[in-house]
Amino acid sequence: MRVGSLALLVLSFGINNAFGFNNSPSSFLNGQFHAKENLKVSPLGETTAPVSESTSTKDTAKSRTQRIMEKTSAAGQTGGAGGVSTYEAFLRAEENWSKLKAFKGFEYDQKLLKQVQNGIPPPPQFVTEDGAIGNPKCWEKLREQQDKELDYDVVVCGGTLGIFFATALQMKGHRVAVLEAGRLRGREQEWNISMEEMLELKELGIISQEDIDASVTTEFPACRSGFKNKEVTPTKGGYFENGIGYETVTPNVLNLGVAPAILLEKVAQRFKENGGVVMEQTRLQNVVVSEALGAALNLGEEEDPITARLVLDCMGNASPISRQQRYGMKPDGVCCVVGSCASGFDKETNLIGDIIYTNTEIKDFGENGSLQYFWEAFPVGIGRNGNEPGTSDTKTTYMFTYLDADEKRPSLQTLMDDYWDLLPIYQPSITDPEEDLDVKRVLFAYFPTYRDSPLKPQWSRVLAVGDASGIQSPLSFGGFGALTRHAERITGAVSEALEIDCLHKDDLGEINAYTPNLSAAWMFQKAMSVKIGQKVDPKFVNRLLAVNFQQMDDMGQKTMTPFLQDVVRFDGLIGSLARSFAADPTFMPQIVAHVGLPRLIDWLGHLSMMGIYSALHVVSPVIETLVDNIESDPREKFRWRRRMEAWKFGSGSDYILDNIEN
C-alpha cells in the first residue's frame, strides 16, 4: 500500500481550483460543480469550526493541529504533490473537502449540442476542438504552421511525475517540452518504493545507478501488514486463534525512502542536457485541438502559444482537463489521509515500516457514519549514508480511511484530532505528540477516485497519464509506484503513436484501455468502507483482512509481494479467495450483505475478465507473431499491440514472479 508515502497529494497547490472551486458560492456554476447560489457549508462534527471562521483565532483557542503546524518550518514548500504543509493550506483543504461533500452530482451530456441543459451551464472549455471558441492566438499559430513542423512532438503538462515520461520519450528521439506551473522541485517528504521499481526506471534509461545511490536516503529490510481489533505487538497466530488479529512481515516492499528533490533534479538535468525544454512557473491556460494540424497551448497573455502533435496530461487528480471530462460527476470513492513526519520516536524499534495496519475496530461517528482507520509508517534516515538501523528517531506516520463524499462525513480536522489522539497507541514510545515529538511536517490529503478509470481521451491529440487518468490503484493511490509500473508501456505506446500518427482519440484510447484488475480493486476499497446509515460489526474489516492476509501469507511471497505492490494477479486473487472462504465460510453472508449483491455481481464480472485476460496473455506470443507480419496497416498493428498490453497488465501478468523466493 502506498496511500501516504508515494503520492501524498496535499490539496493545497491551486487548491481553490483543484476540483473546480473558487472562493465564492457562485463559482460552482462556472467550474466543475453546480449548486444553488445560497449554498452554505455547515460544520461537520463537534471539532470542526465553520470555514468562514477558521482563518481567525482572535476569539477562539488554537487547536492542537494549529499549534503544531505553526511551529513547523515553512522551508522547502513546493507546488507539487505533497509539497505544502502549512496551516493555511490545511484550512483550504478543509474548505474544499466541505464543498466536495456538499456538492450534488448531476448529469450533463457533452455530446448533446445544447449549451444549457436543465438549467446547468456547459463545463469550462479548457480543451476545445471548436474553432469558434478557444484562444484566437492558438488557432492562428496552428494555421501559420500548417504543412510546417510544430514546435514539439510532445508537450508534457505537469512536471513532478511528468519529467519521467518526458525523459523516456526524449530518449526515443522525440522533441519534448515540460510545462510546470511552479518550480520543478521535489517535495521534502520521501517517496517510499522498492528497489525493483527503481530499477525499472533505470532499465528505461530515465535514471542511472548514480541517481539511485544519490536519491535513496533510507533503506530498511521489510514492512509489516497487520489487522487487529486492539493494539497487541507482537501478535502470534491467526485471527481465530488469538481473537485479536493477524500480522506478517514482507521483505523488500516499499523499503526504500527516495528523496524527490534529489531525484527530480537529476532527471530534469539529464532531460535538459539532452535538449529537452522545461518551462517552469508557466501555468497552462487552455488548449485548442485541430485533429488535422495539431494542438496549441495557451500560456497566457505575456507568452506566445506553443504547438505540439500530442499533449500529455500529467497534472494529477486536480487536472483541469480531467475535470472538464468528468463535469458533474461526484467521486465514487475517497481516501482521506492525515499524518506527520517527526522525530522523537524510539530509535531501537524504528527498524521496519508498516504498509497497512489496524489496531482499532470500526469507529462509529453517529450520524456522520462509521470509519475504519488504517495506519502506515516508514523509518527515515537509516540504512544509507552510514546511518545504521537503530540510530534514527525519525519516522513518517499516516492514518487513512476509505469513505464516500457524503455531506455528513467527518471533517479533516476531526480525522486529524483522532490521529493525534491515537498516535500514542500506535507508537507507544510516545505519550503526547505535541510534547514528545519534533514535528517536521504535518501531512493531509484526500484522494477522489472514479470507477471509470483509466480515463479514455475525449479529444484527439490529448492523453491523460498517471494520476490524471486514474491508472493508480484505488487502494493505494501510489502515483510514483504506478509510474514505474506503466512507464515502459505508456511511453512505448506513445512513441509508436507518434511515429505512425495514431493520434486520434480512438487510437489513444487503446493506451488507456480497460484493465479488469484495476476495476476489481474497487471491491476491496468498498469492503473497507461503511456507507452512511449502514450497520456493520465493528470487527468486520479486521476479520476480513486478517483472514485474507493470513491465507496470502501461507501461499508465499509470490502471492503477497505483488499485491502489496499494487498488482492484482488472477492466480493469486483466486487462490487467496478460495482459501479465505474455506478458512471462514460463515463470514460470506456478512460480506455479501456489506458490499451489496449488485456490486458483488459487477465485481464477479471483472474477476471473470481477469481470467479471460490471463488466458489471452498466455496465447499472446502466437498472436504477436501474426501482428508483426501486418505490413499494410500500421494502425491495426498499433491497436493489436495495445490489446495485448491490456491483457498483460489487466491480468497482472506484467509482474514477474521469477525473482521472488517463496
Residue pairs with C-beta under 8 A, 6 or more apart in sequence:
1 254
1 355
1 356
1 374
1 376
1 475
1 476
1 478
1 564
1 566
2 192
2 193
2 254
2 473
2 476
2 477
2 478
2 480
2 481
2 566
3 335
3 337
3 374
3 376
3 398
3 400
3 447
3 475
3 476
3 477
3 478
4 337
4 339
4 376
4 396
4 398
4 400
4 443
4 445
5 190
5 191
5 192
5 254
5 376
5 378
5 396
5 398
5 478
6 191
6 192
6 193
6 254
6 476
6 477
6 478
6 479
6 480
6 481
7 81
7 82
7 467
7 472
7 477
7 478
7 479
7 480
7 481
7 482
8 81
8 82
8 189
8 337
8 339
8 398
8 443
8 445
9 81
9 82
9 316
9 317
9 318
9 445
9 447
9 467
9 477
9 479
10 81
10 82
10 83
10 84
10 85
10 89
10 93
10 443
10 444
10 445
11 18
11 92
11 93
11 96
11 318
11 445
11 446
12 83
12 84
12 85
12 86
12 89
12 90
12 92
12 93
13 79
13 80
13 83
13 84
13 181
13 182
13 318
14 181
14 318
15 89
15 92
15 93
15 96
16 22
16 23
16 92
16 96
17 31
17 318
17 320
18 96
18 317
18 318
19 31
19 32
19 33
19 96
19 99
19 100
19 318
19 323
19 448
20 27
20 28
20 31
20 32
20 33
20 124
20 323
21 27
21 28
21 31
21 32
21 33
21 96
21 99
22 30
22 31
25 35
25 36
25 37
25 38
25 39
26 37
28 34
28 35
28 39
28 99
28 103
29 35
29 37
29 121
30 121
30 124
31 124
31 323
32 123
32 323
32 326
32 327
33 99
33 103
33 328
34 104
34 106
34 120
34 121
34 328
35 102
35 103
35 104
39 102
41 50
41 51
41 95
41 98
41 99
41 102
42 50
43 49
43 50
43 411
44 98
44 101
44 368
44 407
44 408
44 409
44 410
44 411
44 414
45 365
45 368
45 410
45 411
45 413
45 414
47 63
47 411
47 413
47 414
47 417
48 94
48 410
48 411
48 413
48 414
49 60
49 413
51 91
51 94
51 95
51 98
53 60
54 91
54 94
54 95
55 88
55 91
57 66
62 70
63 413
63 417
64 417
64 420
64 434
65 87
65 90
65 413
65 416
65 417
65 420
65 442
66 87
67 434
68 340
68 420
68 433
68 434
68 439
68 442
69 85
69 86
69 87
69 90
69 442
70 87
71 439
72 85
72 439
72 440
72 441
72 442
73 440
74 86
76 187
76 188
76 261
77 83
77 84
77 85
77 86
78 84
78 182
78 183
78 185
78 186
78 187
78 188
79 181
79 182
79 183
80 159
80 160
80 182
80 185
80 186
80 187
80 260
81 160
81 161
81 187
81 316
81 479
82 187
82 189
82 443
82 445
83 187
85 441
85 442
85 443
85 444
90 412
90 416
90 442
90 444
93 412
93 444
93 445
93 446
94 411
94 412
94 413
97 336
97 411
97 412
97 446
98 411
100 330
100 331
100 334
100 405
100 446
100 448
101 405
101 406
101 407
101 408
101 409
102 407
103 330
103 405
104 330
105 328
105 329
105 330
106 118
106 120
106 328
107 328
108 117
108 120
108 122
108 123
108 327
108 328
109 117
110 122
110 123
110 327
110 458
115 121
115 122
116 122
120 328
122 327
123 323
123 324
123 327
123 328
124 320
124 324
125 133
125 134
125 286
125 324
126 286
126 287
126 320
126 321
126 323
126 324
127 286
127 287
127 288
127 289
127 321
127 324
127 458
127 459
127 462
128 134
128 286
128 287
128 288
128 289
129 288
129 289
129 290
129 291
129 459
129 460
131 139
131 290
134 286
134 288
135 285
135 286
135 288
135 296
135 298
135 305
137 298
137 304
137 305
138 286
138 287
138 288
138 296
138 297
138 298
138 305
139 288
139 290
139 296
141 296
141 304
141 305
141 307
142 288
142 290
142 293
142 294
142 296
142 307
143 293
145 151
145 293
145 294
145 307
146 293
150 294
150 307
150 308
150 309
151 175
151 177
151 306
151 307
151 308
152 175
152 176
152 177
152 277
152 306
152 307
152 308
152 309
153 169
153 174
153 175
153 176
153 308
153 309
153 310
153 498
154 166
154 169
154 174
154 175
154 176
154 177
154 308
154 309
154 310
154 311
154 312
154 494
154 498
155 176
155 177
155 178
155 179
155 295
155 297
155 306
155 308
155 310
155 311
155 312
156 162
156 163
156 165
156 166
156 169
156 176
156 177
156 178
156 179
156 312
156 314
157 179
157 284
157 297
157 311
157 312
157 313
157 314
157 315
157 321
158 179
158 180
158 313
158 314
158 315
158 316
158 319
158 466
158 468
159 166
159 178
159 179
159 180
159 184
159 268
159 278
159 280
159 314
160 180
160 184
160 186
160 260
160 264
160 314
160 316
161 314
161 316
161 466
161 467
161 479
161 480
161 483
162 178
162 180
162 312
162 314
162 466
163 178
163 184
163 264
163 267
163 268
163 271
163 278
164 201
164 206
164 267
164 483
164 487
165 312
165 314
165 465
165 466
165 483
165 487
165 490
165 491
165 494
166 176
166 177
166 178
166 271
166 276
166 312
167 205
167 206
167 267
167 270
167 271
167 276
168 204
168 205
168 206
168 487
168 488
168 491
169 176
169 491
169 494
169 495
170 176
170 271
170 274
170 275
170 276
171 204
171 205
171 206
171 274
172 491
172 495
173 495
174 495
174 498
175 275
176 271
176 276
176 277
177 276
177 277
177 278
177 279
177 306
177 308
178 184
178 271
178 276
178 277
178 278
178 279
179 279
179 282
179 284
179 297
179 299
180 278
180 279
180 280
180 281
180 282
181 281
181 282
181 283
181 284
182 280
182 281
183 280
183 281
184 264
184 268
184 278
184 280
185 261
185 264
185 265
186 259
186 260
186 261
186 262
186 263
186 264
186 265
187 260
187 261
188 261
188 440
188 441
189 260
189 341
189 396
189 441
189 443
190 217
190 218
190 257
190 258
190 259
190 260
190 378
190 380
190 396
191 257
191 258
191 260
191 263
191 480
192 254
192 255
192 256
192 257
192 258
192 353
192 378
193 254
193 256
193 258
193 480
193 481
193 484
194 252
194 253
194 254
194 255
194 256
194 565
195 252
195 255
195 256
196 252
196 659
197 481
197 484
197 485
197 565
198 207
198 212
198 216
198 256
198 258
198 484
199 212
200 484
200 485
200 487
200 488
201 207
201 484
201 487
202 208
202 209
202 211
202 212
203 488
204 487
204 488
204 491
206 267
206 487
207 263
207 266
207 267
211 263
211 266
211 267
214 262
214 266
215 258
215 259
215 260
215 262
215 263
215 266
216 256
216 257
216 258
216 259
216 384
217 257
217 258
217 259
217 262
217 380
217 381
217 384
217 385
218 256
218 257
218 378
218 379
218 380
218 381
218 382
218 383
218 384
219 255
219 256
219 257
219 382
219 383
219 384
220 255
220 351
220 352
220 353
220 378
220 379
220 382
220 383
220 389
221 251
221 252
221 255
221 351
221 352
222 249
222 250
222 251
222 252
222 253
222 255
222 352
222 353
223 249
223 250
223 253
223 254
223 255
223 352
223 353
223 354
223 355
223 378
223 564
224 247
224 248
224 249
224 250
224 352
224 353
224 354
224 355
224 357
225 247
225 248
225 249
225 250
225 354
225 355
225 356
225 357
225 549
225 564
226 235
226 245
226 246
226 247
226 248
226 354
226 357
226 358
226 359
227 239
227 245
227 246
227 247
227 357
227 358
227 541
227 542
227 545
227 546
227 549
228 235
228 244
228 245
228 246
228 247
228 358
228 359
228 542
228 546
229 243
229 244
229 245
229 360
229 361
229 539
229 542
230 244
230 359
230 360
230 361
231 359
231 360
231 425
231 426
231 428
232 242
232 244
232 245
233 247
234 247
235 242
235 244
235 245
235 246
235 247
236 242
237 246
238 246
238 546
238 547
238 550
239 245
239 246
239 542
239 543
239 546
239 547
239 550
240 584
245 358
245 542
245 546
246 546
246 547
246 549
246 550
246 553
247 357
248 549
248 550
248 553
248 560
249 352
250 355
250 557
250 560
250 561
250 564
251 557
252 561
253 355
253 561
253 564
253 565
254 353
254 355
254 378
254 564
254 565
255 352
255 353
257 378
257 379
257 380
257 381
258 480
268 278
271 278
272 278
279 299
282 299
282 300
282 303
283 299
283 300
284 297
284 298
284 299
285 298
285 299
285 300
286 297
286 298
287 295
287 296
287 297
287 298
287 311
287 321
287 462
288 295
288 296
288 298
289 295
289 311
289 459
289 460
289 461
289 462
291 460
291 461
291 504
294 307
294 308
294 309
294 461
295 307
295 308
295 309
295 310
295 311
295 461
295 462
296 305
296 306
296 307
297 305
297 306
297 307
297 308
297 311
298 305
299 305
299 306
308 461
309 461
309 498
309 503
310 461
310 462
310 463
310 494
310 497
310 498
310 503
311 461
311 462
311 463
312 463
312 464
312 465
312 494
313 319
313 321
313 322
313 462
313 463
313 464
313 465
313 468
313 469
314 465
314 466
314 468
315 321
315 322
315 468
316 466
316 467
316 468
316 479
317 447
317 448
317 467
317 468
319 464
319 468
321 462
321 464
321 468
322 455
322 464
322 468
322 469
324 458
325 455
325 458
326 450
326 452
326 455
329 450
330 405
331 404
331 405
331 448
331 449
331 450
332 404
332 449
332 450
332 451
332 522
333 402
333 403
333 404
333 448
333 449
333 474
333 522
333 525
333 526
333 529
334 402
334 403
334 404
334 405
334 446
334 447
334 448
334 449
335 400
335 401
335 402
335 403
335 446
335 447
335 449
335 474
335 477
335 525
336 400
336 401
336 403
336 412
336 415
336 445
336 446
336 447
337 398
337 399
337 400
337 443
337 444
337 445
337 446
337 447
338 398
338 399
338 400
338 412
338 415
338 416
338 419
338 442
338 443
338 444
339 376
339 396
339 397
339 398
339 399
339 419
339 442
339 443
339 444
340 396
340 397
340 419
340 433
340 437
340 439
340 440
340 441
340 442
340 443
341 380
341 394
341 395
341 396
341 439
341 440
341 441
341 443
342 394
342 395
342 397
342 433
342 437
342 438
342 439
342 440
343 393
343 394
343 437
343 438
343 440
344 393
344 430
344 436
344 437
344 438
345 393
345 394
345 395
345 427
345 429
345 430
345 437
346 393
346 429
347 390
347 391
347 392
347 393
348 390
349 429
350 379
350 382
350 390
350 392
350 393
350 394
350 395
351 379
351 382
351 389
351 390
352 379
353 376
353 377
353 378
353 379
354 375
354 376
354 377
354 378
355 376
355 564
356 374
356 375
356 376
356 545
357 374
357 375
357 376
357 377
357 426
358 372
358 373
358 374
358 375
358 541
358 542
358 545
359 375
359 425
359 426
360 373
360 422
360 425
361 372
361 538
361 539
361 542
362 370
362 371
362 372
362 530
362 536
362 538
362 539
362 540
362 541
363 370
363 371
363 372
363 373
363 418
364 370
364 538
365 371
365 410
365 414
367 408
368 408
368 409
368 410
368 532
369 403
369 406
369 408
369 409
369 410
369 530
369 531
369 532
369 533
370 530
370 534
370 536
371 401
371 403
371 410
371 529
371 530
372 401
372 402
372 528
372 529
372 530
372 541
372 542
373 399
373 400
373 401
373 418
373 422
374 399
374 400
374 401
374 528
375 397
375 398
375 399
375 400
375 426
376 397
376 398
376 400
377 395
377 396
377 397
377 398
377 426
377 427
378 395
378 396
379 392
379 394
379 395
380 392
380 394
380 395
380 396
381 387
381 391
381 392
381 394
382 388
382 389
382 390
382 391
382 392
383 389
394 440
396 443
397 423
397 426
397 427
398 443
399 415
399 418
399 419
399 422
399 423
399 426
401 415
401 529
402 525
402 526
402 528
402 529
403 409
403 529
403 530
404 529
404 531
404 532
405 448
406 532
408 532
409 532
412 444
412 446
416 442
416 444
420 433
420 434
423 430
423 433
424 430
424 431
424 432
424 433
430 436
430 437
433 439
447 477
449 470
449 474
449 477
449 525
450 470
451 519
451 522
452 470
453 469
453 470
453 471
453 474
453 518
454 464
454 469
454 470
454 471
454 512
454 513
454 515
454 518
455 464
455 468
455 469
455 470
455 512
456 505
456 509
456 512
457 463
457 464
457 505
457 508
457 509
457 512
458 505
459 505
460 503
460 504
460 505
460 508
461 503
461 508
462 505
462 508
463 469
463 494
463 508
463 511
463 512
464 512
465 471
465 486
465 490
465 512
466 472
466 479
466 482
466 483
467 477
467 479
467 482
469 512
471 482
471 486
471 512
471 518
472 478
472 479
472 481
472 482
472 566
473 482
473 518
473 521
473 566
474 518
474 521
474 522
474 524
474 525
475 521
475 524
475 525
475 566
476 566
478 566
481 565
481 566
482 566
485 566
485 567
485 654
486 649
489 645
489 649
489 654
490 511
493 510
493 511
493 641
493 642
493 645
494 511
496 502
496 638
496 641
497 503
497 507
497 508
497 511
497 638
500 634
500 635
500 638
502 508
502 634
502 635
502 638
502 639
507 635
507 638
507 639
510 638
510 639
510 642
510 643
510 646
511 642
513 642
513 643
513 645
513 646
513 650
514 646
514 650
515 646
515 649
515 650
516 606
516 607
516 609
516 610
516 613
516 650
516 651
517 567
517 568
517 569
517 570
517 573
517 606
517 610
517 649
517 650
517 651
517 652
518 568
518 650
519 606
520 568
520 573
520 603
520 606
520 607
520 610
521 568
522 603
523 595
523 599
523 600
523 603
523 606
526 595
526 599
527 541
527 544
527 591
527 594
527 595
528 541
528 544
528 545
530 536
534 594
536 594
537 543
537 590
540 590
540 594
543 584
543 587
544 587
544 591
547 580
547 583
547 584
547 587
548 576
548 577
548 580
549 560
550 583
551 575
551 576
551 579
551 580
551 583
552 559
552 560
552 563
552 572
552 576
553 560
554 579
555 572
555 575
555 576
555 579
556 662
557 660
557 661
557 662
558 572
558 657
558 660
558 662
559 569
559 572
559 575
559 576
561 660
562 568
562 569
562 572
562 652
562 655
562 657
563 569
563 572
565 655
567 652
567 654
567 655
568 610
568 652
569 651
569 652
569 653
569 655
570 607
570 610
570 611
570 613
570 614
570 651
570 652
571 614
572 652
573 607
573 610
574 607
574 611
581 588
592 600
595 603
609 650
610 650
610 651
610 652
611 651
613 646
613 647
613 650
613 651
613 653
614 647
614 651
614 653
616 644
616 647
617 644
617 647
617 648
617 651
617 653
620 644
620 647
620 648
623 640
623 644
624 641
624 644
627 637
627 640
627 641
627 644
628 637
630 636
630 637
630 640
647 653
648 654
